[in-house]
Amino acid sequence: MPKEIKISLKHTSLTALEWKSENTKVVSAVGLHGWLDNAASFSELAPAMSNLSTTALDLSGHGYSDHRPDGSFYHLWDYALDVIEYLNTKKQSVWLIGHSMGGSVAMLVAALAPEKVRGLVVLDNIGPITEEVATRVTTMQRAIQRMSKFKKGNGTRYKTKEDMILARMDGFTKLGYFASSKLVDRGAIRKNDQWVWRHDGKLSFPSPYRMDEESVCSFIDKIICPSLLLIANDGIYKEQESLVSSRADYFSWVKLKWLDGGHHFHLEPDTSKVVAEEIKHFIDHN
């Protein structure tokens, strides 16, 4: 069973799940989950990676970690600051394992603090979502309008936790019952006679600012550590093979591999073992 830990940073507090390996030669890894997920995203993967001691963070606004103050957005670079501040408490560099949005954060951290990152593993992600310069004003207007109308406690309410599991299964990316229940167990809270999501409602706001393609590639170009990109055949890049290939070309030291499964292939019981084996093999040989 993982250990529940709390991490106090200068500007916020994070929570995490920690899986300790009994291997005396083990290396450390830090897991970064996707948007609206939480540290339980690594509950299948971490125990299967016997060569790693893994700490999976609840990113700000997710799981049991602190929410950002009212009036604050959730930018990728804010997450990067949180992770770098956490890594600064470590004596040695670590492997970063990021899924989806957490993969984008991990890539930024690897570029911004290369001395803290021994290696990089990205799961069904190839970097931040981009936007054309011409649409930035409209995007920011939409985000600010949502922020100005936000009221706490207006989120969806459910009669039972089972209802939440079924709703999460049919979300932006499809999930099996097992994977959905893992995320809901950590992501739900009961209030009176109803169930609500624990994460910050502000996470549903559209991002007020996204980088363009040139900016994303400039970050990738600064990643110097060994990097493993595992992309799901039925994930979010199913019809974007050219984007995956073009961005992978900017890495200086990379292995790219497509694996069976959907977006959460690292959490689904029928695909997580293969993902774990790929990561173990890559780390053992780098």
N, C-alpha and C positions, 0 to 999 in steps of 0.2 A: 504493500500500500504506500502511496506517496505521502510525503510529509507536507503539511500546510505551513507556509512561512510568510512572514510579513517583511517588507523591505521599505525602510524609511529613507527617502531621498531628500534633497534640500528643499524641493518645492512641492512634493507630493508623496503619497505612500502607495506602494504596489503590493499585491499579494501574488503568491506563486505556489505551484505544486512541485515538489522536488523528489526525484527518483534517484537514489544512491546506488551505484554499482558496487558489487563486492570485489570486483577486479582491482587489484592494487595498482595496476598500470593504466587505470582508466583516465580518459580525458573528459573535460567538462564541455557541456553543450547548453545553450540557452534557446528555448523554444518560444517563438512569437506567433501567435494565432491570427486568424483572419477576422475580418469585420463582423461584429456582432457575435463572435464566438468567445471562447475563454480558454483558460489553461487546460481544461479537460479535453481540448482538441488533441492533446498529445497522450491521452490515457491508454491508447493501444500501442502507439509507436514507441514511447519511452521505455516501457518494460521489455520490449523486444530487442532493444539495442544494448546488449550486455557490455559493449565496449565504451559506453558513455554513462556519465552521471548527468542527468538532464534536469534543468530547472526551467519549467514552463511558466512564463509570466502571464498574469492577467494584465493586459495593457490598460492604460488609463481609461476609465469609463466603462470597462468591461469586468465581468466577474465580481470579485470582492474588492477590487482596487478603487481608489478615490476617483470621483468624477471631477472633471474640470469645472472651474467656477462659472457661475451664470455669465453669459455674454461671451464665453470662449468657444471657439471652434476646436475641432480635432484634426490638426494638420499632421501629415506624415512626418514633417521635420520636428514636431513636438514629441511624437513617439520616439524619433531617433534620439532626441536629447535625453528622454527618460532612460532609454536603453544604454546610451553611452555613459550616463551618470552611474547607472548600476554596474556596468562593466568596469568603471574606474575603481570600484571597491574590490575588484578581483586582482590577485597578484599575477595571474597568468592569463594569457589570451584564451579564448574559447571558440568553439564551433557555434555558429549561429544557424539555427534551423527555422526558417520562416515559411508559413503557409499563407497563400493568398495575400491579403493586405500585409500580414506579418512578413511575407517574403519581400515586399517592397521596402518595408522598414529595415529589414536585415540588409538589403542591398545598399541603402543609404548609409547605414552604420558602417558597413564594410568599406565604403568609400571615404567616409569622414573620419573614421578612427581605425585605420588599417592595423595599427600596432595592438589593438585589442581583439582582433578577429583572426583566429588561426585558420579557419576555413568557413565556407558558406554553403549551405544546402537550402535550395528554394523549391517549394512544393506547389505545383500548379500556379505559378506566377512567373512573369518575365519582366517585372518592373511596374512603376506607377502608371495609372491611366493618364493619358495625355489629352491635351486640348489645343485647338488652333487659337492663335492669338486673337483672331477676329471675334471670337465668341466669349472672351473673358469678361467683358463688362456685363453681358447678359447673365452669365453664370454667377457672378458676384452679386448682382441685383437679386437674383432668385434666392441665393443663400441668405442674404441679409433680411429679406422679407420673411423667410422662414424663422430666422432667429428672433425677429421682432414680435412674432406671433406665438412664440413658444411659451407654454405653461406647463409647469411640473404636474405630474399626476394625470396627464391626459392620454397616457398610453393605453393600448389594448388590454382588456381584462378578460380572464378566462375562468370558467367555473372549476376546472380541474387541471392538474398538471398534465394529465393525459391529453387534454385538449391542446396544451402548449406543444407537446411532443408532436402531435399530428400536424399542427400549424407549421412547426419548424421543418418538418419533413417536406412540406410543400412550399418552401420559401424561395428566395432568389436562386439558390442552387438546391437541387433535390438531395435528400438525405434518406438513408435507411432508418428504420425504427431504432436500432441499437445506437447508431451514431447520434441521432437526434436526442435520444434520452440522456446520453452522456453530457451533451451541451446544456440541455434544459435543467438537469439536476444541479448544475453549478450556476446556471444563468437565470433561475426563477426564484421568486420569493413570494410567500403568502402574506396577503394583507387582508385582515378580517376574514371574510369567507370567500375571497377570490385570489387568483394567482396573477402576478404581473412579472414583467421582465425586470431583472436586476440592473441591466445596463442603462447607461445614461440616454435619455430620449433624444439628446442633441446629436447623437451619433447618426440619426436618420437624416440629418440635414445634408443637402448637396454640398460638396466641397466648394468653398468660395474661390479657390485658385488651384489650377492644375498646370504642371509643367508641359512644355511642348516636347516633341520627340527628340530634338537636338539636346535639350537639357537632360533628359533621362539618359541618353546615350553617353553624355559627358560624365555622369556619375558612374555608369557601368565601366567606362574606360579607366576609372581610377581604382577599380577593385583589383587587387594584386594577389589575393589569396586563392588557393584551390577552390573551385566552385562546382557544385553539382546541381544541375537543373533537372528536376523530375516533373514531367508534364503529363497530365491525365488525358488518356485518349478520348474520354467522354466528359472532359472538364470544360472550363470557360474558354480554352483556346482551341477547341475542337475544329473550328473553321478559320483559325488564324495561324496556320503553320508558317506562313511567310514572315509574320511579325516575330514569332518565336525564333526563327532562324536568323533574322536580321539582327535582333538584339543580342542573341548568343554570340554572334561574331565579334561583338565589342569586348567580350571578356578575354582577359589575357591567358587564363588557365581554367578551362571549363570542360565539363563532360555533360552533354545533353542527352536525355533519354526519355522516350515516351513509354508510359506504363498503362496497363489496363485499369479501368475504374473511373469514377466520377471525381468531381472537384475535391471531395473529402476522402480521397483514396487512402490517406494515411490513418483515418479513423474508422472506416468501414472494416468489419472483421474479415471479409473475404479478400481484401486487397492490402491491408496494412502490413502483413508479414513480408510481402514482396518489397514494399517501400522500405521497410526496416532493413532488409538484407542489402538492398542497393546502397543505403546510407552507411551501414557497417562496413561493407566492402570498400567503399570510397575512402572512408576515414582511415581504415586500417592500412591503406596503400598510399596515404598522403600525410 
